[in-house]
């Protein structure tokens, strides 16, 4: 049925339309939420159901449903009218003569729609993929709702179908459906795979994901970037989830297509996922505007934990409140729900932890305090996490979980908590200042190994020298020089020793991919250490822009570290001889070892004996 703009406006209630894009709450006559057109933390965006208009008192944006869709979706008035008409089962009656032929984007949408029709038809007739999906627990209604299909084995099956539907194969190629071989002929991009159509916010099919049923690699294959498909902006399942997300005030962010589909089938209709890629800032902005809370429901393996920490950081920068679901080890949402454990999944979602609480729980569960070195590493991780909490009042909420780990806890909770506050504030200040190294957690002399305390006014000369060596490890050009010259024992902080040990252990991998230190940390390092290391590497990048590394700077820094180590060894030797009475054979061996280390350091640093 065709309709004019007045009828389309009357059939599209502004609160209902805007509620699909913005989390709205009723405030008197109006509905209120965060404006989607500018960054804000206090809601200033209002929708008036009486006048059927919206207005933002922050940026001044205002208008009706047409204005909102035009601006939010970057559409012309005609495109916005057609979208709103489709939404209520109408078509927009254009004035005057027929319009121009459809543009490229419309042709690509049409090619994708025809391909989805083909894949669905193949699935209806193919027993093996239907049996596979049935074993995965997907009901027929779920398959239809998400429009799942199957790409057959042949190389030109889709090519032939699109030709029969008068689709220009060049458009299908631009949409990522077909590739061109060496002979110049087109062939199908997806073969022998379960196919998941990917919709944009207007429920148009913009691309596809293909999943292998067996062990074929890659396991998932996605449409490449096209004029209508950009993985960094799209969220799988958004058209099906946005109403539930707005109603609940939260989204459930998962890792894969099957996780999302299983969640929706089990009644968790606010589930979404990224498209086989890490969460981007654009994803985070969209999620933060949809609802104030994002619940991360990632796999419980190490890769899932690292993805959780990265996603939390990005989401919080965009103003979202992050909660983290703890699934049983070895489970993902799909496997848990496939076993019919919806109640257990609901409990896990309801019991989701805040990001800080989750990180602290991980550190306490996986770190050791068995010896002084392990305790120092654990405290550094705790302090790094606490430093991300902006205020003392907020930080107080987490102190009860960690104060007992601190060596000063022997003097009572007040003393330990106060020192953790100070350490966190010093760490945060160090991370903000270019070239400043975050302070070490303050330990009593018995735990500090006799090392000189960090001066209250800032990092010591040795700590500044260590930072230069760590900068060299971060730069491919200087990494080999630093590894050849410095050793873990030359470093003055637990973080420095841990980073140089990590880089040394992975030297061969880094030599083959010299730009890969950050990705290697994400993949192989303990999550809290990886996060701290990435923060430090960013600091080093800022320093390098102002003060490039040189051979002389590295050599001078190493001499400073060796002199610092010599002083520490001399102090240890003096204390040892002072505390001992008659020397035993073992004592004499220890004295000889300390003297040997001193001679080596004196020789390597050029210092006078």
Secondary structure, DSSP 8 states (H G I E B T S, - for coil): -EE-HHHHHHHS-HHHHHHTTS--EEETTEEEE--TTS--SS--EEEETTTTEEEETTT--EE-HHHHHHHHTT--HHHHHHHHHHHTT-EE--SSS------HHHHHHHHHHHHHHHHHHHHHH-HHHHHHHHHTT--HHHHHHTT-EEE-S-SSHHHHHHHHTT--HHHHHHTTSEEE-TTS-EEES--SEEEEEEE-TTS-EEEEEEEESSS-SSSEEE---BTTB-TTT--BTHHHHHHHHHHHTEEEEESSHHHHHHHHHTT-TTEEE-SSS---HHHHHHHHHH-SEEEE---SSHHHHHHHHHHHHHHHHTT-EEEE----TT--HHHHHHTT-HHHHHHHHHT-EEHHHHHHHHHHHH---SSHHHHHHHHHHHHHHHTTS-SHHHHHHHHHHHGGGSGGGGG-HHHHHHHHHHHHHHHHHHHHSTT---------HHHHTT-----TTS--HHHHHHHHHHHHHHSHHHHHHHHHH--GGG-SSHHHHHHHHHHHHTHHHHHHSTT-HHHHHHHHS-HHHHHHHHHHHHHHHHHHHHS---HHHHHHHHHHHHHHHHHHHHHHHHHHHHH-SS--HHHHHHHHHHHHHHHHHHHHHT---
